[in-house]
Each structure stands twice: as structure tokens, then as C-alpha cells.
């Protein structure tokens, strides 16, 4: 009998929550309902909003009885994020509109990867990054507003309940597994990373798309102790962070390696580019820059020598904080499939600025090394050199 938790504001979504609880119990689950009402707390749930609110760092008074609903919604999200990780369960579901989605997502994002977490929401369209973050939270469009049951909402909620019952009732099998490595990849560095994963047969290789959230997810796993080492081959997110691209890292990039002292091989994959969306979305100030149309939704802009120098300093300064085994590998012949002799982004002057800034800033130690190689990042010999560097670490 899977143990499930059902979250929502019983003062405004009571009918929907009771309907869902009935579906889950009929499906054989043990269900604990949790009220998150900040206006008129309800006694209809197994766990009251007061109990959740008490988990706020400043106590329940910082959550309930406030005149400002926006402040209350944010505060109960903080409380829920502290409350949920303490609960033993096999899956969690919430329902909400704008405010409910914000508070419930804040709690669901704290739960472990792989634990089923679903949110039926009116906000499941457009930019959902503020709700999902780097979690594996599943958003299900409510279609209609959650303002009472109707024939369509009953069907949507029924399907959501069956999805949670299926996931919680049939969990993924536990396997012994191998030590896990994190690797960062872009389409333009695929050859390098593919060669590495093919050679690292004694490890489980977790490859992360370097889209901002990809790097952040890898670093969260490193912070959690779930990774044995890193092949941070594709650090393109740094350029987007510094110069307004759409796939930026956070200011904490490389922070997990510094905190955990995890062994890492780092390279400069795709730092020849800054990522934007479709051409019409590119800021007008860039109209005279060099672009490459990657696909209809992605346009790449070549980094300049000045930008590359700033990127190089930024990366080196953060790697200098890493006291664990670290080896920075510089592919002098090109940073991506576009940065190659005859390629659209081949710019030796810009690349030289990147390499020079790194060398001028990087502080080598007994455990922190830098190597320049006259190879392209996608050259099999470069992947072999990265592999050898990691084994030496």
C-alpha cells in the first residue's frame, strides 16, 4: 500500500482535494491530506496548515493571520520546504492555481530525485522554470480553473491520480549500480563526451545538457554526494551567465566542486558561443555580431576576444577555490564543432584571449593543474587525454 501525501488549500480547493483523496484511496493507497490554507485554515485535512506553518523559521505567526496574501503564500512555501523532507512517503501530489502552485512547488522541489511528485496546476504552460527549477517535478495542466468540480476537471484529476498511483505503486527497481560520474555536453561537444562515456565502463555516466539547469542539476548531485567525479567538459553556461544568453549558469557555478572537493576534469566546451532563441528574440544591441542558426529555436552568437578574456578570468577564479583534485584541459585547436578550421566560429584571436586570461589567473597547486593541448575538443586524442587526466586524479 503506497503512502501518498496530498497537498492543497482546503479553504478554496476542498472539493477537488476530497475527490482526489477518494480516488487515491480507492486505488489502494494510504493517503495523508495536508492543508496549506493561509486565509481560513480548515480542519478537513489530516495535517493542518498550522502544523505546516510551525516549520517556518519564525514560527506559524510569520505565515498565518497576515493581511498580505502574497507574503503569506511565500512564507508557507518556506515552511512546506522544511516540512516535506521530514515526511516518509512514496509519492506526493498537490493542486493549485497561481498562489497554490508557487507554495506547493517550493516544497516539492526539496524532495529527492525519483520520488514521484505531481502538481495539477493552472500554471502548466509558458515559463515553468520558476516552479520546476532543477527538480523532476511533473506539472499537469488543470485546463479549467480549479474552482469546483466539473466533467473535465474530474477527468483531469482522475488521470493525475492514476499517474501517481502507477508511479508510487510500481517504483523503479533498486540496483547496485556503479560509481556515478557527471559529464556536461552540448550538441557541439557530443563527440568528446561520447568518447568518454564509451571508455568509462566502470562508472555510471550521467550526462547533463549544458543548458543552465543541466549544470545546476549536476552540481546539486555533487553537493549531495551522489557523484564520484566530474567531467565538466562543456562550460558554455558561463558565457550565457556573463553576457545575457538564455542558458546561463548561476553565480555558484563550480561551487559544488569547491565544497565537496570532488575530483574533476574541466574543459572549455562551447565557450565560443552565447545562446539565444529565434533570431527575432536577440537584443538589438547585438545586430552586428556573428551568428549561426543552430535550429529554428536556437541562435548562437560568437564570443569576442574581450568576452572570452572575461570568461577565462571568471572560470579560473572559481577553479582556484577548488582544493580537491582538479585538472583544467585546454583544447587549443577548437572549442566546439563550429570552432574548427574553416568553421563559422573559428576565431584564433578570440580563443587566444580565453586561454591567456585563464593562464594569467589560474593558480596551479599540487592538486590543481592546467594543461594546454594542440587538439580540438572533439578530437579522440583530446578525450583520451581527459580520460588519462581523470585516472591520474
Secondary structure, 3 states (H helix, E strand, C coil): CCEEEEEECHHHHHHHHHHHHHHHHHCCCEEEEEECCCCCCCCCCCECHHHHHCCCCCCHHHCCCCCCHHHHHHHHHHHHHHHHHHCCCCEEEEEECHHHHHHHHHHHCCCCCCCEEEEEECCCCCCCHHHHCCCCCEEEECCCCCCCCCHHHHHHHHHHHHHHHHHHHCCCCCCCCCCEEEEEECHHHHHHHHHHHHHCCCCEEEEEECCCHHHHHHHHHHHCCCCCEEEECCCCHHHHHHHCCCCCCCCCCCHHHHHHCCEEEECCCCCCEEEECCHHHCCHHHCCCCEEEEECCEEEEECCHHHHHHHHHHHHHHHCCCCCCEEEEEECCECCCCCCCCCCCCCHHHHHHHHHHHHHHCCCCCCEEEEEECCECCCHHHHHHHHHHHHHC
